[in-house]
């Protein structure tokens, strides 16, 4: 099973960082208002990108670390311009 850390751009131009094992399913949940409380009411949502990990622990550690980054650095890390 793959584990992902993903980055969404919300309709108010803010970013949301999350964890999932199924990006397509999770994005659908967010778009239907069934995802995280933060993304509800902030549609439209667009997927900026994601990172894939072999284990849940690695993904959750990366998610926690990425959440501390500035918005610019989050985008750079997720789209591959910078390493964690």
Chimera marker file (.cmm) of the C-alpha trace (Angstrom):
<marker_set name="trace">
<marker id="1" x="0.000" y="0.000" z="0.000" r="1" g="1" b="0" radius="0.5"/>
<marker id="2" x="1.225" y="3.487" z="-0.812" r="1" g="1" b="0" radius="0.5"/>
<marker id="3" x="0.942" y="6.452" z="1.511" r="1" g="1" b="0" radius="0.5"/>
<marker id="4" x="0.719" y="10.033" z="0.279" r="1" g="1" b="0" radius="0.5"/>
<marker id="5" x="1.159" y="13.550" z="1.576" r="1" g="1" b="0" radius="0.5"/>
<marker id="6" x="-0.770" y="15.944" z="-0.633" r="1" g="1" b="0" radius="0.5"/>
<marker id="7" x="-1.166" y="19.673" z="-1.000" r="1" g="1" b="0" radius="0.5"/>
<marker id="8" x="-4.420" y="21.404" z="-1.973" r="1" g="1" b="0" radius="0.5"/>
<marker id="9" x="-4.913" y="25.006" z="-3.024" r="1" g="1" b="0" radius="0.5"/>
<marker id="10" x="-8.207" y="26.293" z="-1.690" r="1" g="1" b="0" radius="0.5"/>
<marker id="11" x="-10.519" y="28.822" z="-3.327" r="1" g="1" b="0" radius="0.5"/>
<marker id="12" x="-9.299" y="31.520" z="-0.918" r="1" g="1" b="0" radius="0.5"/>
<marker id="13" x="-5.707" y="30.825" z="-2.116" r="1" g="1" b="0" radius="0.5"/>
<marker id="14" x="-4.650" y="29.114" z="1.118" r="1" g="1" b="0" radius="0.5"/>
<marker id="15" x="-2.937" y="25.735" z="1.187" r="1" g="1" b="0" radius="0.5"/>
<marker id="16" x="-3.988" y="22.542" z="2.933" r="1" g="1" b="0" radius="0.5"/>
<marker id="17" x="-1.578" y="19.674" z="3.614" r="1" g="1" b="0" radius="0.5"/>
<marker id="18" x="-2.953" y="16.207" z="4.280" r="1" g="1" b="0" radius="0.5"/>
<marker id="19" x="-2.269" y="12.470" z="4.393" r="1" g="1" b="0" radius="0.5"/>
<marker id="20" x="-4.096" y="9.666" z="2.573" r="1" g="1" b="0" radius="0.5"/>
<marker id="21" x="-3.700" y="6.240" z="1.025" r="1" g="1" b="0" radius="0.5"/>
<marker id="22" x="-5.988" y="7.143" z="-1.915" r="1" g="1" b="0" radius="0.5"/>
<marker id="23" x="-5.605" y="10.627" z="-3.397" r="1" g="1" b="0" radius="0.5"/>
<marker id="24" x="-8.546" y="10.442" z="-5.826" r="1" g="1" b="0" radius="0.5"/>
<marker id="25" x="-10.951" y="9.320" z="-3.085" r="1" g="1" b="0" radius="0.5"/>
<marker id="26" x="-9.686" y="11.903" z="-0.604" r="1" g="1" b="0" radius="0.5"/>
<marker id="27" x="-9.879" y="14.779" z="-3.097" r="1" g="1" b="0" radius="0.5"/>
<marker id="28" x="-13.484" y="13.772" z="-3.838" r="1" g="1" b="0" radius="0.5"/>
<marker id="29" x="-14.265" y="13.832" z="-0.122" r="1" g="1" b="0" radius="0.5"/>
<marker id="30" x="-12.802" y="17.324" z="0.203" r="1" g="1" b="0" radius="0.5"/>
<marker id="31" x="-14.730" y="18.565" z="-2.826" r="1" g="1" b="0" radius="0.5"/>
<marker id="32" x="-18.015" y="17.184" z="-1.437" r="1" g="1" b="0" radius="0.5"/>
<marker id="33" x="-17.425" y="18.920" z="1.905" r="1" g="1" b="0" radius="0.5"/>
<marker id="34" x="-16.717" y="15.602" z="3.630" r="1" g="1" b="0" radius="0.5"/>
<marker id="35" x="-12.971" y="16.111" z="4.066" r="1" g="1" b="0" radius="0.5"/>
<marker id="36" x="-11.154" y="18.149" z="6.669" r="1" g="1" b="0" radius="0.5"/>
<marker id="37" x="-13.018" y="20.895" z="8.486" r="1" g="1" b="0" radius="0.5"/>
<marker id="38" x="-10.462" y="23.403" z="7.141" r="1" g="1" b="0" radius="0.5"/>
<marker id="39" x="-11.354" y="22.757" z="3.482" r="1" g="1" b="0" radius="0.5"/>
<marker id="40" x="-15.135" y="22.922" z="3.954" r="1" g="1" b="0" radius="0.5"/>
<marker id="41" x="-16.423" y="26.133" z="2.418" r="1" g="1" b="0" radius="0.5"/>
<marker id="42" x="-13.092" y="26.910" z="0.763" r="1" g="1" b="0" radius="0.5"/>
<marker id="43" x="-13.957" y="25.469" z="-2.664" r="1" g="1" b="0" radius="0.5"/>
<marker id="44" x="-12.950" y="25.237" z="-5.398" r="1" g="1" b="0" radius="0.5"/>
<marker id="45" x="-10.041" y="23.009" z="-4.434" r="1" g="1" b="0" radius="0.5"/>
<marker id="46" x="-7.194" y="22.014" z="-6.704" r="1" g="1" b="0" radius="0.5"/>
<marker id="47" x="-4.493" y="19.426" z="-6.164" r="1" g="1" b="0" radius="0.5"/>
<marker id="48" x="-1.066" y="21.107" z="-6.222" r="1" g="1" b="0" radius="0.5"/>
<marker id="49" x="0.797" y="17.806" z="-5.954" r="1" g="1" b="0" radius="0.5"/>
<marker id="50" x="1.759" y="14.944" z="-3.701" r="1" g="1" b="0" radius="0.5"/>
<marker id="51" x="4.652" y="12.904" z="-2.358" r="1" g="1" b="0" radius="0.5"/>
<marker id="52" x="4.530" y="9.111" z="-2.106" r="1" g="1" b="0" radius="0.5"/>
<marker id="53" x="5.954" y="7.096" z="0.792" r="1" g="1" b="0" radius="0.5"/>
<marker id="54" x="6.401" y="3.395" z="1.502" r="1" g="1" b="0" radius="0.5"/>
<marker id="55" x="5.114" y="3.543" z="5.079" r="1" g="1" b="0" radius="0.5"/>
<marker id="56" x="2.452" y="5.355" z="7.059" r="1" g="1" b="0" radius="0.5"/>
<marker id="57" x="5.027" y="6.512" z="9.604" r="1" g="1" b="0" radius="0.5"/>
<marker id="58" x="7.222" y="8.141" z="6.953" r="1" g="1" b="0" radius="0.5"/>
<marker id="59" x="4.241" y="9.880" z="5.406" r="1" g="1" b="0" radius="0.5"/>
<marker id="60" x="2.874" y="11.185" z="8.703" r="1" g="1" b="0" radius="0.5"/>
<marker id="61" x="6.307" y="12.450" z="9.753" r="1" g="1" b="0" radius="0.5"/>
<marker id="62" x="6.682" y="14.244" z="6.411" r="1" g="1" b="0" radius="0.5"/>
<marker id="63" x="3.176" y="15.720" z="6.717" r="1" g="1" b="0" radius="0.5"/>
<marker id="64" x="3.953" y="17.110" z="10.183" r="1" g="1" b="0" radius="0.5"/>
<marker id="65" x="7.211" y="18.608" z="8.958" r="1" g="1" b="0" radius="0.5"/>
<marker id="66" x="5.690" y="20.121" z="5.801" r="1" g="1" b="0" radius="0.5"/>
<marker id="67" x="2.923" y="21.743" z="7.844" r="1" g="1" b="0" radius="0.5"/>
<marker id="68" x="5.592" y="23.866" z="9.564" r="1" g="1" b="0" radius="0.5"/>
<marker id="69" x="6.868" y="25.266" z="6.244" r="1" g="1" b="0" radius="0.5"/>
<marker id="70" x="5.946" y="28.578" z="4.645" r="1" g="1" b="0" radius="0.5"/>
<marker id="71" x="3.388" y="28.347" z="1.829" r="1" g="1" b="0" radius="0.5"/>
<marker id="72" x="6.107" y="28.897" z="-0.772" r="1" g="1" b="0" radius="0.5"/>
<marker id="73" x="8.328" y="26.168" z="0.636" r="1" g="1" b="0" radius="0.5"/>
<marker id="74" x="5.368" y="23.757" z="0.849" r="1" g="1" b="0" radius="0.5"/>
<marker id="75" x="4.766" y="24.157" z="-2.877" r="1" g="1" b="0" radius="0.5"/>
<marker id="76" x="8.482" y="23.827" z="-3.682" r="1" g="1" b="0" radius="0.5"/>
<marker id="77" x="8.781" y="20.601" z="-1.684" r="1" g="1" b="0" radius="0.5"/>
<marker id="78" x="5.611" y="19.028" z="-3.038" r="1" g="1" b="0" radius="0.5"/>
<marker id="79" x="6.340" y="19.796" z="-6.697" r="1" g="1" b="0" radius="0.5"/>
<marker id="80" x="9.918" y="18.596" z="-6.320" r="1" g="1" b="0" radius="0.5"/>
<marker id="81" x="11.931" y="21.788" z="-6.454" r="1" g="1" b="0" radius="0.5"/>
<marker id="82" x="13.321" y="21.139" z="-2.961" r="1" g="1" b="0" radius="0.5"/>
<marker id="83" x="14.092" y="18.191" z="-0.785" r="1" g="1" b="0" radius="0.5"/>
<marker id="84" x="12.602" y="17.661" z="2.638" r="1" g="1" b="0" radius="0.5"/>
<link id1="1" id2="2" r="1" g="1" b="0" radius="0.2"/>
<link id1="2" id2="3" r="1" g="1" b="0" radius="0.2"/>
<link id1="3" id2="4" r="1" g="1" b="0" radius="0.2"/>
<link id1="4" id2="5" r="1" g="1" b="0" radius="0.2"/>
<link id1="5" id2="6" r="1" g="1" b="0" radius="0.2"/>
<link id1="6" id2="7" r="1" g="1" b="0" radius="0.2"/>
<link id1="7" id2="8" r="1" g="1" b="0" radius="0.2"/>
<link id1="8" id2="9" r="1" g="1" b="0" radius="0.2"/>
<link id1="9" id2="10" r="1" g="1" b="0" radius="0.2"/>
<link id1="10" id2="11" r="1" g="1" b="0" radius="0.2"/>
<link id1="11" id2="12" r="1" g="1" b="0" radius="0.2"/>
<link id1="12" id2="13" r="1" g="1" b="0" radius="0.2"/>
<link id1="13" id2="14" r="1" g="1" b="0" radius="0.2"/>
<link id1="14" id2="15" r="1" g="1" b="0" radius="0.2"/>
<link id1="15" id2="16" r="1" g="1" b="0" radius="0.2"/>
<link id1="16" id2="17" r="1" g="1" b="0" radius="0.2"/>
<link id1="17" id2="18" r="1" g="1" b="0" radius="0.2"/>
<link id1="18" id2="19" r="1" g="1" b="0" radius="0.2"/>
<link id1="19" id2="20" r="1" g="1" b="0" radius="0.2"/>
<link id1="20" id2="21" r="1" g="1" b="0" radius="0.2"/>
<link id1="21" id2="22" r="1" g="1" b="0" radius="0.2"/>
<link id1="22" id2="23" r="1" g="1" b="0" radius="0.2"/>
<link id1="23" id2="24" r="1" g="1" b="0" radius="0.2"/>
<link id1="24" id2="25" r="1" g="1" b="0" radius="0.2"/>
<link id1="25" id2="26" r="1" g="1" b="0" radius="0.2"/>
<link id1="26" id2="27" r="1" g="1" b="0" radius="0.2"/>
<link id1="27" id2="28" r="1" g="1" b="0" radius="0.2"/>
<link id1="28" id2="29" r="1" g="1" b="0" radius="0.2"/>
<link id1="29" id2="30" r="1" g="1" b="0" radius="0.2"/>
<link id1="30" id2="31" r="1" g="1" b="0" radius="0.2"/>
<link id1="31" id2="32" r="1" g="1" b="0" radius="0.2"/>
<link id1="32" id2="33" r="1" g="1" b="0" radius="0.2"/>
<link id1="33" id2="34" r="1" g="1" b="0" radius="0.2"/>
<link id1="34" id2="35" r="1" g="1" b="0" radius="0.2"/>
<link id1="35" id2="36" r="1" g="1" b="0" radius="0.2"/>
<link id1="36" id2="37" r="1" g="1" b="0" radius="0.2"/>
<link id1="37" id2="38" r="1" g="1" b="0" radius="0.2"/>
<link id1="38" id2="39" r="1" g="1" b="0" radius="0.2"/>
<link id1="39" id2="40" r="1" g="1" b="0" radius="0.2"/>
<link id1="40" id2="41" r="1" g="1" b="0" radius="0.2"/>
<link id1="41" id2="42" r="1" g="1" b="0" radius="0.2"/>
<link id1="42" id2="43" r="1" g="1" b="0" radius="0.2"/>
<link id1="43" id2="44" r="1" g="1" b="0" radius="0.2"/>
<link id1="44" id2="45" r="1" g="1" b="0" radius="0.2"/>
<link id1="45" id2="46" r="1" g="1" b="0" radius="0.2"/>
<link id1="46" id2="47" r="1" g="1" b="0" radius="0.2"/>
<link id1="47" id2="48" r="1" g="1" b="0" radius="0.2"/>
<link id1="48" id2="49" r="1" g="1" b="0" radius="0.2"/>
<link id1="49" id2="50" r="1" g="1" b="0" radius="0.2"/>
<link id1="50" id2="51" r="1" g="1" b="0" radius="0.2"/>
<link id1="51" id2="52" r="1" g="1" b="0" radius="0.2"/>
<link id1="52" id2="53" r="1" g="1" b="0" radius="0.2"/>
<link id1="53" id2="54" r="1" g="1" b="0" radius="0.2"/>
<link id1="54" id2="55" r="1" g="1" b="0" radius="0.2"/>
<link id1="55" id2="56" r="1" g="1" b="0" radius="0.2"/>
<link id1="56" id2="57" r="1" g="1" b="0" radius="0.2"/>
<link id1="57" id2="58" r="1" g="1" b="0" radius="0.2"/>
<link id1="58" id2="59" r="1" g="1" b="0" radius="0.2"/>
<link id1="59" id2="60" r="1" g="1" b="0" radius="0.2"/>
<link id1="60" id2="61" r="1" g="1" b="0" radius="0.2"/>
<link id1="61" id2="62" r="1" g="1" b="0" radius="0.2"/>
<link id1="62" id2="63" r="1" g="1" b="0" radius="0.2"/>
<link id1="63" id2="64" r="1" g="1" b="0" radius="0.2"/>
<link id1="64" id2="65" r="1" g="1" b="0" radius="0.2"/>
<link id1="65" id2="66" r="1" g="1" b="0" radius="0.2"/>
<link id1="66" id2="67" r="1" g="1" b="0" radius="0.2"/>
<link id1="67" id2="68" r="1" g="1" b="0" radius="0.2"/>
<link id1="68" id2="69" r="1" g="1" b="0" radius="0.2"/>
<link id1="69" id2="70" r="1" g="1" b="0" radius="0.2"/>
<link id1="70" id2="71" r="1" g="1" b="0" radius="0.2"/>
<link id1="71" id2="72" r="1" g="1" b="0" radius="0.2"/>
<link id1="72" id2="73" r="1" g="1" b="0" radius="0.2"/>
<link id1="73" id2="74" r="1" g="1" b="0" radius="0.2"/>
<link id1="74" id2="75" r="1" g="1" b="0" radius="0.2"/>
<link id1="75" id2="76" r="1" g="1" b="0" radius="0.2"/>
<link id1="76" id2="77" r="1" g="1" b="0" radius="0.2"/>
<link id1="77" id2="78" r="1" g="1" b="0" radius="0.2"/>
<link id1="78" id2="79" r="1" g="1" b="0" radius="0.2"/>
<link id1="79" id2="80" r="1" g="1" b="0" radius="0.2"/>
<link id1="80" id2="81" r="1" g="1" b="0" radius="0.2"/>
<link id1="81" id2="82" r="1" g="1" b="0" radius="0.2"/>
<link id1="82" id2="83" r="1" g="1" b="0" radius="0.2"/>
<link id1="83" id2="84" r="1" g="1" b="0" radius="0.2"/>
</marker_set>
